[in-house]
Amino acid sequence: MSLKLCVLASGSSGNCTFIGTETTRILIDAGLSARKTTERLAEIGERVEDISAICVSHEHGDHISGIRVLQKTHGIPVYANGGTLDAILRDSKQAGLDCRRFTTGSPFTIGDLTVEPFSVPHDAYEPVGFVLRAGTFSIGVVTDLGVVTNLVREKLRKCHAVVIEANHDEELLHEAPRPWSLKQRIRGNQGHLSNRAAATLMAEIAGDGLQHLFLAHLSSDCNSPRHARATFETLLAEAGHTHVTVRLTGADGVSDQLVLEG
């Protein structure tokens, strides 16, 4: 059994993560256009026609903008919880969307993948992160949350790879020419994690099993790849976790591909 991970895009302009086994391939969110999603899947040797499902973390546009065309063109089912589905279907642009409802906190299966959605704090109706399992491997995906909770710690603790939000550097956010109200929202418990907050989380819970971190949702003006990577690598090293590889993601292209095998 192998488990493949690639972040096709991450950032305020669109978020989409590919996770697949030999027989099941899913997307976590679909915030790119259908065309771009198809192109980026092709870059990693995958076909949009083979996608089994799209699992939606929450209803914000940078996570769902491609779902309607992807489903209309390729018949891909969309999975989301009740709060997210209600929010999506309020939008007339999503009329006729074929949605399958899951319950937050209750695992479900898509092919040979087990999907475990769990609650996260963010300014959406019912936002979730996911842990995905196949065979002995597990991957955590948490791209939008304002504060670390004990539930988040518990769900990510035993993952072999994690896609984690590293939205902003605290000093760069403070200096950015943004409205104070927006800065407060980003910093708030329903907003986005800073590099330090996310890195502190991973340094606290990383064990021998965690091998790979993908840093997601980096702000284009309140963060930089250099700041994000340096913060994570420093805090992980201080905690004795030098075995963890830190990888970057972005809006303009696909991330490194990771294949867990065994």
C-alpha positions as CSV (number, residue, x, y, z in Angstrom):
1,M,0.0,0.0,0.0
2,S,1.3,3.5,-0.9
3,L,-0.1,6.9,-0.2
4,K,0.7,9.9,-2.4
5,L,0.4,13.5,-1.4
6,C,0.9,16.7,-3.4
7,V,-0.4,20.2,-2.7
8,L,-1.6,21.5,-6.1
9,A,-2.1,25.0,-4.8
10,S,-2.2,26.8,-1.5
11,G,-2.9,30.4,-0.7
12,S,-5.7,33.0,-0.7
13,S,-6.1,32.6,-4.4
14,G,-6.9,28.9,-4.3
15,N,-6.3,25.7,-2.2
16,C,-6.3,22.2,-3.5
17,T,-4.5,19.1,-2.2
18,F,-4.2,15.7,-3.9
19,I,-4.1,12.5,-1.9
20,G,-4.2,9.1,-3.5
21,T,-3.6,5.4,-3.3
22,E,-3.2,3.0,-6.2
23,T,-7.0,2.8,-6.6
24,T,-8.5,5.9,-4.9
25,R,-7.7,9.5,-5.6
26,I,-9.3,12.5,-3.9
27,L,-8.9,16.2,-3.6
28,I,-9.1,18.1,-0.4
29,D,-10.8,21.3,-1.5
30,A,-11.0,22.6,-5.1
31,G,-10.2,26.3,-5.0
32,L,-8.6,26.4,-8.4
33,S,-10.5,26.6,-11.6
34,A,-11.3,23.2,-13.2
35,R,-8.8,24.0,-16.0
36,K,-5.9,24.7,-13.6
37,T,-6.8,21.7,-11.4
38,T,-6.6,19.5,-14.5
39,E,-3.3,21.0,-15.6
40,R,-1.7,20.6,-12.2
41,L,-2.9,17.0,-11.8
42,A,-1.3,16.3,-15.2
43,E,2.0,17.8,-13.9
44,I,2.1,15.1,-11.2
45,G,1.1,12.3,-13.6
46,E,-2.6,12.1,-12.5
47,R,-5.8,12.5,-14.5
48,V,-8.8,14.5,-13.4
49,E,-11.0,11.7,-14.8
50,D,-9.6,9.4,-12.1
51,I,-10.5,11.6,-9.1
52,S,-12.9,9.7,-6.8
53,A,-14.2,12.6,-4.7
54,I,-13.7,16.2,-3.5
55,C,-13.7,16.6,0.3
56,V,-14.5,20.2,1.3
57,S,-13.0,21.7,4.5
58,H,-15.2,24.8,4.5
59,E,-17.2,27.1,2.1
60,H,-14.8,30.0,1.5
61,G,-14.3,30.7,-2.2
62,D,-10.6,29.9,-2.2
63,H,-11.5,26.3,-1.3
64,I,-14.6,25.7,-3.5
65,S,-14.5,27.8,-6.6
66,G,-13.8,24.8,-8.9
67,I,-16.2,22.2,-7.5
68,R,-19.2,22.9,-9.7
69,V,-17.4,22.7,-13.0
70,L,-15.3,19.7,-11.9
71,Q,-18.5,17.9,-11.0
72,K,-20.5,19.0,-14.1
73,T,-17.6,18.0,-16.4
74,H,-16.3,14.9,-14.7
75,G,-19.1,13.8,-12.4
76,I,-16.9,14.0,-9.3
77,P,-18.9,13.7,-6.1
78,V,-18.5,16.4,-3.4
79,Y,-18.4,15.5,0.3
80,A,-19.0,18.1,3.0
81,N,-20.6,18.4,6.4
82,G,-24.0,19.9,7.0
83,G,-22.9,23.5,7.9
84,T,-20.6,23.7,4.9
85,L,-23.2,22.2,2.5
86,D,-25.9,24.6,3.7
87,A,-23.5,27.5,3.1
88,I,-22.4,26.3,-0.4
89,L,-25.9,25.7,-1.6
90,R,-27.1,29.1,-0.6
91,D,-25.0,30.3,-3.5
92,S,-27.1,30.2,-6.7
93,K,-23.9,29.4,-8.7
94,Q,-23.8,26.0,-7.0
95,A,-27.4,25.1,-7.9
96,G,-27.7,21.4,-8.8
97,L,-24.5,20.4,-7.1
98,D,-24.4,16.7,-6.1
99,C,-23.4,16.8,-2.5
100,R,-22.8,13.9,0.0
101,R,-23.0,14.8,3.6
102,F,-20.6,13.6,6.3
103,T,-20.7,14.2,10.0
104,T,-17.9,16.0,11.7
105,G,-16.1,13.6,14.0
106,S,-17.3,10.5,12.2
107,P,-14.9,8.7,9.9
108,F,-16.1,7.6,6.4
109,T,-14.5,5.7,3.6
110,I,-13.9,6.6,-0.1
111,G,-12.5,3.5,-1.8
112,D,-9.5,2.3,0.3
113,L,-9.1,5.7,2.0
114,T,-10.5,6.4,5.4
115,V,-11.4,10.1,5.9
116,E,-11.7,11.5,9.4
117,P,-13.0,15.0,9.6
118,F,-12.5,17.0,12.8
119,S,-13.6,20.4,13.9
120,V,-11.2,23.4,13.7
121,P,-11.7,27.1,14.8
122,H,-12.1,29.3,11.7
123,D,-14.6,32.0,10.6
124,A,-16.8,29.6,8.5
125,Y,-20.0,27.7,9.3
126,E,-18.6,24.3,10.2
127,P,-14.9,24.2,9.2
128,V,-12.9,21.0,9.5
129,G,-9.5,19.5,9.1
130,F,-8.9,16.0,7.9
131,V,-6.8,12.9,8.7
132,L,-6.7,10.5,5.8
133,R,-5.5,6.9,6.4
134,A,-4.5,4.1,4.0
135,G,-2.9,0.9,5.4
136,T,-0.5,1.9,8.1
137,F,-0.1,5.5,6.9
138,S,-1.9,8.7,7.8
139,I,-1.8,12.3,6.5
140,G,-3.2,15.3,8.3
141,V,-4.5,18.4,6.4
142,V,-5.3,21.5,8.3
143,T,-5.1,24.6,6.2
144,D,-7.3,27.2,7.9
145,L,-7.6,27.6,11.7
146,G,-7.2,30.5,14.1
147,V,-5.9,28.7,17.2
148,V,-4.5,25.3,18.1
149,T,-6.9,23.2,20.2
150,N,-6.4,20.0,22.1
151,L,-8.5,18.2,19.4
152,V,-6.2,19.4,16.7
153,R,-3.1,18.2,18.7
154,E,-4.7,14.8,19.2
155,K,-5.7,14.3,15.6
156,L,-2.3,15.3,14.1
157,R,-0.1,13.6,16.8
158,K,0.3,10.3,15.0
159,C,0.4,11.4,11.4
160,H,3.3,10.6,9.1
161,A,2.9,13.7,7.1
162,V,1.0,17.0,7.8
163,V,-0.2,19.9,5.6
164,I,-0.4,22.7,8.2
165,E,-1.2,26.4,7.8
166,A,1.7,28.8,8.2
167,N,-0.2,31.9,7.2
168,H,1.8,34.9,8.5
169,D,4.9,36.1,10.2
170,E,3.8,38.1,13.3
171,E,6.2,41.0,12.6
172,L,5.4,41.2,8.9
173,L,1.7,41.1,9.6
174,H,2.1,44.0,12.1
175,E,4.0,46.0,9.5
176,A,1.8,45.2,6.5
177,P,-0.3,48.0,5.0
178,R,-3.6,46.3,5.9
179,P,-6.6,47.7,7.8
180,W,-6.3,47.1,11.6
181,S,-9.6,45.2,11.6
182,L,-8.3,42.7,9.1
183,K,-5.1,42.2,11.1
184,Q,-7.2,41.6,14.2
185,R,-9.3,39.0,12.3
186,I,-6.2,37.2,11.0
187,R,-4.8,37.1,14.6
188,G,-8.1,36.1,16.2
189,N,-9.2,32.7,17.3
190,Q,-11.3,32.3,14.1
191,G,-8.5,33.5,11.8
192,H,-5.2,32.0,10.7
193,L,-2.1,30.5,12.4
194,S,1.2,32.3,12.4
195,N,4.4,30.6,11.6
196,R,5.4,30.4,15.3
197,A,2.0,29.1,16.4
198,A,2.0,26.3,13.8
199,A,5.6,25.5,14.3
200,T,5.2,25.4,18.1
201,L,2.3,22.9,17.6
202,M,4.3,20.6,15.4
203,A,7.4,20.8,17.7
204,E,5.2,19.8,20.6
205,I,3.6,16.8,19.0
206,A,6.1,15.5,16.5
207,G,7.3,11.9,17.2
208,D,9.4,9.4,15.3
209,G,6.4,8.7,12.9
210,L,6.2,12.3,11.6
211,Q,8.6,12.7,8.7
212,H,7.2,15.4,6.5
213,L,5.6,18.9,7.0
214,F,4.1,20.9,4.1
215,L,3.6,24.6,5.0
216,A,0.4,25.9,3.6
217,H,-1.6,29.1,3.0
218,L,1.4,31.4,3.2
219,S,0.4,35.0,2.9
220,S,1.9,36.8,0.0
221,D,2.5,40.1,1.9
222,C,2.6,39.0,5.5
223,N,4.9,36.1,5.2
224,S,7.7,34.7,3.0
225,P,9.0,31.1,2.3
226,R,12.2,32.1,4.1
227,H,10.5,33.2,7.3
228,A,8.2,30.2,7.4
229,R,10.9,27.6,6.8
230,A,13.3,29.2,9.2
231,T,10.7,29.3,12.0
232,F,9.7,25.7,11.6
233,E,13.2,24.3,11.2
234,T,14.5,26.3,14.2
235,L,11.7,25.2,16.6
236,L,11.7,21.6,15.4
237,A,15.5,21.4,15.9
238,E,15.2,22.9,19.4
239,A,12.7,20.1,20.2
240,G,15.0,17.5,18.8
241,H,13.0,16.7,15.7
242,T,15.7,17.2,13.0
243,H,14.4,14.1,11.2
244,V,11.3,16.1,10.0
245,T,11.6,17.5,6.4
246,V,9.9,20.9,5.9
247,R,8.5,21.5,2.5
248,L,6.9,24.7,1.1
249,T,3.7,25.0,-0.9
250,G,2.4,28.0,-2.9
251,A,-0.3,29.4,-5.2
252,D,1.8,29.4,-8.4
253,G,2.7,25.7,-8.7
254,V,2.6,22.2,-7.3
255,S,4.5,21.3,-4.2
256,D,7.0,18.4,-3.9
257,Q,5.4,15.0,-4.3
258,L,5.5,12.7,-1.4
259,V,4.9,8.9,-1.6
260,L,4.6,6.9,1.6
261,E,5.3,3.3,0.9
262,G,5.4,0.1,3.0
